Amino acid sequence: MSVLMFPEWFPEDCPPEGAHDASATVFRIVSGAPLSAADFFTHHELGTALTAPPCKRCGISVFDSYEKALHRLRLDRKSVV
């Protein structure tokens, strides 16, 4: 059994009880190429989404397929127009 490691600044109940290790290919929407470490900062690290639940502020959004990420990107662009 592996021991999960998380940053010390994570809230006490994060990750929640029962969380498990996982391995998968995921897709993330970023602002452009090339990628940088900042593309993977959490809301906590950026100091944003201050009213969101603390544990959710410590995660990042990813998608399990390119098509789902592209769909979300298109939805976000429509909401800006």
Secondary structure by P-SEA (a helix, b strand, c coil): cbbbbbccccccccccccccccbbbbbbbccccccccccccccccccccccccaaaaabbbbbccaaaaaaaaaaaaaaac
